[in-house]
Amino acid sequence: MRLEYVPNPPQFDDKEDKAVVERVKERRGERGLQPLDLTLLHSPPVADGWNSFLRAIRTQTSLPTSVREVAICRVAILNKAWYEWDHHAPLLRNDPAKAVSGEGVQYILEAPPHPSPGQGPLDDKHLAVLAYTDAMTLDVQVPDLVFNRLKKEFTDREVVEITATVAAYNTVSRFLVALDVGEKNAQEGPSAAH
């Protein structure tokens, strides 16, 4: 960690700052404040905006869990954001719909960038998300071929939500890695426990 976490519970005097903490705690539920929150709370207005945006991405889109978590997990792998991977790979593995197998999760972890259609254990829908995530994360500009694969599999609303998810979690991963939140930067890969 490059910054000390704020105390848990945070010690704010300002009423607005206290309200931010309550909103973050409400979103986190039983898990309580996470190291990411305790870093963001150095700037309560930033923590508040972050909390609102990530709530929308995580809980208010129409995307199935598997689609959302494939994108998030792939961003984590590409950016070596092991804290992010350790929090999201279990969500993908434990998705009740079981749309992505254990072999599929391993493929997300190990596949080289820019997978071709029909490559690996993922179906076309999840492979399109993987390729799109790779392009957005590694190249920023998305080739028409990659975009058209995604558009073939998803509605316009879903394309916007996938794009926002990839963009949001690139932000998250870059914040986590830059500040070494969760003290994961020294790892060579994801935790063995996950």
C-alpha contacts under 8 A as a table, 3 or more apart, distances in Angstrom:
res1	aa1	res2	aa2	distance
1	M	4	E	6.91
1	M	179	L	5.95
1	M	180	D	4.58
1	M	181	V	5.29
1	M	182	G	6.58
1	M	183	E	5.22
2	R	179	L	5.15
2	R	180	D	6.07
2	R	181	V	7.61
3	L	39	T	7.26
3	L	179	L	6.83
4	E	39	T	7.46
5	Y	35	P	6.97
5	Y	38	L	5.05
5	Y	39	T	5.16
5	Y	42	H	7.92
6	V	10	P	6.07
6	V	38	L	5.20
6	V	39	T	6.49
6	V	41	L	6.70
6	V	42	H	6.50
7	P	10	P	4.85
7	P	11	Q	6.72
7	P	38	L	7.35
8	N	11	Q	7.88
8	N	33	L	7.58
8	N	38	L	7.33
10	P	21	V	7.54
10	P	38	L	7.93
12	F	15	K	7.83
12	F	17	D	6.30
12	F	18	K	5.99
13	D	17	D	7.52
13	D	18	K	7.23
14	D	17	D	5.29
14	D	18	K	6.30
15	K	18	K	5.11
15	K	19	A	6.25
16	E	19	A	5.01
16	E	20	V	6.36
17	D	20	V	5.07
17	D	21	V	6.48
17	D	44	P	5.73
17	D	45	P	7.75
18	K	21	V	5.13
18	K	22	E	6.40
19	A	22	E	5.06
19	A	23	R	6.29
20	V	23	R	5.13
20	V	24	V	6.26
20	V	44	P	6.36
20	V	45	P	7.63
20	V	47	A	7.37
20	V	48	D	5.60
21	V	24	V	5.17
21	V	25	K	6.09
21	V	41	L	7.79
21	V	44	P	7.75
22	E	25	K	5.02
22	E	26	E	6.00
23	R	26	E	5.03
23	R	27	R	6.37
23	R	48	D	7.60
23	R	51	N	7.77
24	V	27	R	5.23
24	V	28	R	6.26
24	V	33	L	7.41
24	V	37	D	7.58
24	V	47	A	7.86
24	V	48	D	7.26
24	V	51	N	6.13
25	K	28	R	5.04
25	K	29	G	6.02
25	K	32	G	5.94
25	K	33	L	6.05
26	E	29	G	5.27
27	R	51	N	7.68
27	R	55	R	7.22
28	R	31	R	5.71
28	R	32	G	5.50
28	R	33	L	6.54
29	G	32	G	5.83
31	R	34	Q	7.54
33	L	36	L	8.00
33	L	37	D	5.84
33	L	38	L	6.76
34	Q	37	D	5.17
34	Q	38	L	6.30
35	P	38	L	4.96
35	P	39	T	6.21
35	P	181	V	6.42
35	P	182	G	6.02
36	L	39	T	5.19
36	L	40	L	6.19
36	L	176	L	7.34
36	L	181	V	6.19
36	L	182	G	7.49
37	D	40	L	5.01
37	D	41	L	5.94
37	D	47	A	7.05
38	L	41	L	5.29
38	L	42	H	7.30
39	T	42	H	5.90
39	T	181	V	7.42
40	L	43	S	5.92
40	L	44	P	7.02
40	L	46	V	6.73
40	L	47	A	5.00
41	L	44	P	4.85
41	L	46	V	7.60
41	L	47	A	5.51
43	S	46	V	5.42
43	S	47	A	6.22
44	P	47	A	4.90
44	P	48	D	6.01
45	P	48	D	5.06
45	P	49	G	6.32
46	V	49	G	5.24
46	V	50	W	6.00
47	A	50	W	5.06
47	A	51	N	5.94
48	D	51	N	5.09
48	D	52	S	6.26
49	G	52	S	5.19
49	G	53	F	6.13
50	W	53	F	5.22
50	W	54	L	5.96
51	N	54	L	5.33
51	N	55	R	5.96
52	S	55	R	5.17
52	S	56	A	6.46
53	F	56	A	5.28
53	F	57	I	6.39
54	L	57	I	4.91
54	L	58	R	5.86
54	L	168	A	7.47
55	R	58	R	5.23
55	R	59	T	5.66
55	R	60	Q	7.01
56	A	59	T	5.52
56	A	60	Q	4.69
56	A	61	T	6.64
57	I	60	Q	6.13
57	I	61	T	6.11
57	I	161	E	7.51
57	I	164	A	7.32
57	I	165	T	6.02
57	I	168	A	7.78
58	R	61	T	7.04
58	R	68	R	7.93
61	T	161	E	6.46
62	S	158	E	6.89
62	S	161	E	7.76
63	L	67	V	6.29
63	L	68	R	6.17
63	L	158	E	6.50
63	L	161	E	7.28
63	L	162	I	7.72
64	P	67	V	5.50
64	P	68	R	6.44
65	T	68	R	5.23
65	T	69	E	5.90
65	T	91	L	7.88
65	T	92	L	7.08
65	T	95	D	6.60
66	S	69	E	5.21
66	S	70	V	5.88
66	S	92	L	5.89
66	S	95	D	6.75
66	S	97	A	7.95
66	S	98	K	7.88
66	S	99	A	6.20
66	S	100	V	6.61
67	V	70	V	5.27
67	V	71	A	6.46
67	V	126	H	6.40
67	V	129	V	7.04
67	V	162	I	7.91
68	R	71	A	5.42
68	R	72	I	6.32
68	R	162	I	6.95
68	R	165	T	6.98
69	E	72	I	4.87
69	E	73	C	5.75
69	E	88	H	6.52
69	E	89	A	7.38
69	E	91	L	7.03
69	E	92	L	5.61
70	V	73	C	5.27
70	V	74	R	5.99
70	V	92	L	7.13
70	V	108	I	7.33
70	V	126	H	7.14
70	V	129	V	7.21
70	V	130	L	6.85
71	A	74	R	5.26
71	A	75	V	6.26
71	A	129	V	6.36
71	A	130	L	6.37
71	A	133	T	5.97
71	A	162	I	7.50
71	A	165	T	7.14
71	A	166	V	5.98
72	I	75	V	5.23
72	I	76	A	6.30
72	I	84	E	7.99
72	I	85	W	7.93
72	I	88	H	7.07
72	I	165	T	7.16
72	I	166	V	6.50
72	I	169	Y	6.04
73	C	76	A	5.01
73	C	77	I	6.31
73	C	84	E	7.40
73	C	85	W	5.58
73	C	88	H	6.16
73	C	89	A	6.17
73	C	108	I	7.36
73	C	109	L	7.87
74	R	77	I	5.08
74	R	78	L	6.14
74	R	108	I	6.06
74	R	109	L	7.05
74	R	130	L	6.85
74	R	133	T	6.93
74	R	134	D	7.55
75	V	78	L	5.19
75	V	79	N	6.04
75	V	81	A	7.93
75	V	133	T	6.83
75	V	134	D	7.60
75	V	137	T	6.77
75	V	166	V	6.96
75	V	169	Y	6.63
75	V	170	N	6.23
75	V	173	S	7.42
76	A	79	N	5.33
76	A	80	K	5.68
76	A	81	A	4.67
76	A	82	W	6.45
76	A	84	E	5.69
76	A	85	W	5.32
76	A	169	Y	7.83
76	A	170	N	7.93
76	A	173	S	6.33
77	I	80	K	5.01
77	I	81	A	6.43
77	I	82	W	7.32
77	I	85	W	6.93
77	I	108	I	7.98
77	I	109	L	6.22
78	L	81	A	7.83
78	L	134	D	7.68
78	L	137	T	7.48
78	L	138	L	7.72
79	N	170	N	7.85
79	N	173	S	6.61
79	N	174	R	7.37
80	K	177	V	7.68
80	K	185	N	7.76
80	K	189	G	7.25
81	A	84	E	5.40
81	A	85	W	6.41
81	A	173	S	5.39
81	A	174	R	7.67
81	A	176	L	6.72
81	A	177	V	5.95
81	A	184	K	7.63
81	A	185	N	7.43
82	W	85	W	4.84
82	W	86	D	5.91
82	W	184	K	5.94
82	W	185	N	7.25
82	W	187	Q	7.49
82	W	189	G	6.65
82	W	190	P	5.28
82	W	191	S	7.47
83	Y	86	D	5.20
83	Y	87	H	6.40
83	Y	176	L	7.39
83	Y	181	V	7.44
83	Y	182	G	6.24
83	Y	184	K	6.00
84	E	87	H	5.28
84	E	88	H	6.17
84	E	173	S	6.66
84	E	176	L	7.86
85	W	88	H	5.20
85	W	89	A	5.52
85	W	190	P	6.63
86	D	89	A	5.92
86	D	90	P	7.17
86	D	190	P	6.55
86	D	191	S	6.72
86	D	194	H	6.35
87	H	90	P	6.55
87	H	91	L	7.44
88	H	91	L	5.12
88	H	92	L	6.53
89	A	92	L	5.13
89	A	93	R	6.10
89	A	105	V	7.52
89	A	194	H	7.11
90	P	93	R	4.89
90	P	94	N	5.81
90	P	194	H	6.85
91	L	94	N	5.22
91	L	95	D	5.93
92	L	95	D	5.25
92	L	100	V	7.32
92	L	105	V	7.50
93	R	98	K	7.55
93	R	100	V	7.42
93	R	101	S	7.35
93	R	102	G	6.57
93	R	105	V	7.07
94	N	98	K	7.35
95	D	98	K	5.44
95	D	99	A	7.53
98	K	101	S	6.39
100	V	103	E	7.88
100	V	104	G	5.44
100	V	105	V	6.68
100	V	122	L	6.80
101	S	104	G	4.84
101	S	105	V	6.39
101	S	121	P	7.97
102	G	105	V	5.09
102	G	106	Q	6.32
103	E	106	Q	5.06
103	E	107	Y	6.18
103	E	121	P	6.66
104	G	107	Y	4.90
104	G	108	I	6.32
104	G	120	G	7.63
104	G	121	P	5.37
104	G	122	L	5.66
105	V	108	I	5.14
105	V	109	L	6.43
106	Q	109	L	5.00
106	Q	110	E	6.18
107	Y	110	E	5.11
107	Y	111	A	5.24
107	Y	120	G	6.82
107	Y	121	P	7.16
108	I	111	A	5.77
108	I	130	L	7.66
111	A	115	P	7.27
112	P	115	P	6.81
113	P	131	A	7.46
113	P	134	D	6.00
114	H	130	L	7.62
114	H	131	A	5.03
114	H	134	D	5.91
114	H	135	A	7.05
115	P	119	Q	6.40
115	P	127	L	7.18
115	P	130	L	7.42
115	P	131	A	5.83
116	S	119	Q	5.57
116	S	127	L	7.84
116	S	131	A	7.67
117	P	124	D	6.53
117	P	127	L	6.72
117	P	128	A	7.56
118	G	122	L	7.96
118	G	123	D	7.48
118	G	124	D	6.74
118	G	127	L	7.89
119	Q	122	L	7.61
119	Q	127	L	7.92
122	L	125	K	7.89
122	L	126	H	5.86
122	L	127	L	5.79
123	D	126	H	5.57
123	D	127	L	6.09
124	D	127	L	5.02
124	D	128	A	5.99
124	D	153	E	7.84
125	K	128	A	5.25
125	K	129	V	6.56
125	K	150	L	7.42
125	K	153	E	5.70
126	H	129	V	5.01
126	H	130	L	6.19
127	L	130	L	4.91
127	L	131	A	6.13
128	A	131	A	5.19
128	A	132	Y	6.06
128	A	146	V	7.24
128	A	149	R	5.80
128	A	150	L	5.14
128	A	153	E	7.65
129	V	132	Y	5.10
129	V	133	T	5.97
129	V	150	L	6.52
129	V	162	I	7.73
130	L	133	T	5.10
130	L	134	D	6.15
131	A	134	D	5.07
131	A	135	A	6.25
131	A	146	V	6.54
132	Y	135	A	5.14
132	Y	136	M	6.14
132	Y	142	V	7.07
132	Y	146	V	5.99
132	Y	147	F	6.70
132	Y	150	L	7.02
133	T	136	M	5.19
133	T	137	T	5.91
133	T	166	V	6.16
134	D	137	T	5.23
134	D	138	L	5.69
134	D	139	D	7.54
135	A	138	L	5.45
135	A	139	D	5.10
135	A	140	V	6.06
135	A	141	Q	6.64
135	A	142	V	5.31
135	A	143	P	7.57
135	A	146	V	7.79
136	M	139	D	5.75
136	M	140	V	4.29
136	M	141	Q	6.22
136	M	142	V	6.03
136	M	166	V	7.35
136	M	167	A	7.71
137	T	140	V	5.76
137	T	166	V	7.61
137	T	167	A	7.97
137	T	170	N	6.90
139	D	142	V	7.08
142	V	146	V	6.54
142	V	147	F	6.42
143	P	146	V	5.41
143	P	147	F	6.32
144	D	147	F	5.00
144	D	148	N	5.86
145	L	148	N	5.20
145	L	149	R	6.30
146	V	149	R	5.21
146	V	150	L	6.53
147	F	150	L	5.16
147	F	151	K	6.12
148	N	151	K	4.89
148	N	152	K	6.01
149	R	152	K	5.26
149	R	153	E	6.75
150	L	153	E	5.36
150	L	154	F	6.24
150	L	159	V	7.27
151	K	154	F	5.28
151	K	155	T	6.79
151	K	156	D	7.36
151	K	159	V	6.80
154	F	157	R	7.98
154	F	158	E	5.71
154	F	159	V	6.16
155	T	158	E	5.12
155	T	159	V	6.19
156	D	159	V	5.05
156	D	160	V	6.31
157	R	160	V	5.21
157	R	161	E	6.23
158	E	161	E	4.91
158	E	162	I	5.95
159	V	162	I	5.12
159	V	163	T	6.03
160	V	163	T	5.10
160	V	164	A	6.08
161	E	164	A	5.05
161	E	165	T	6.03
162	I	165	T	5.01
162	I	166	V	6.19
163	T	166	V	5.27
163	T	167	A	6.12
164	A	167	A	5.05
164	A	168	A	5.85
165	T	168	A	5.08
165	T	169	Y	6.09
166	V	169	Y	5.33
166	V	170	N	6.11
167	A	170	N	5.16
167	A	171	T	6.42
168	A	171	T	5.10
168	A	172	V	6.29
169	Y	172	V	4.64
169	Y	173	S	5.85
170	N	173	S	5.15
170	N	174	R	6.04
171	T	174	R	5.28
171	T	175	F	6.21
172	V	175	F	5.21
172	V	176	L	6.14
173	S	176	L	5.03
173	S	177	V	6.05
174	R	177	V	5.26
174	R	178	A	5.86
175	F	178	A	5.26
175	F	179	L	6.18
175	F	181	V	7.96
176	L	179	L	5.56
176	L	180	D	5.49
176	L	181	V	4.92
176	L	182	G	7.82
177	V	180	D	4.76
177	V	181	V	6.69
177	V	185	N	6.45
180	D	183	E	5.21
180	D	184	K	6.33
180	D	185	N	5.76
181	V	184	K	7.03
183	E	186	A	7.36
184	K	187	Q	5.63
187	Q	190	P	7.11
187	Q	191	S	7.81
190	P	194	H	7.14
191	S	194	H	5.69
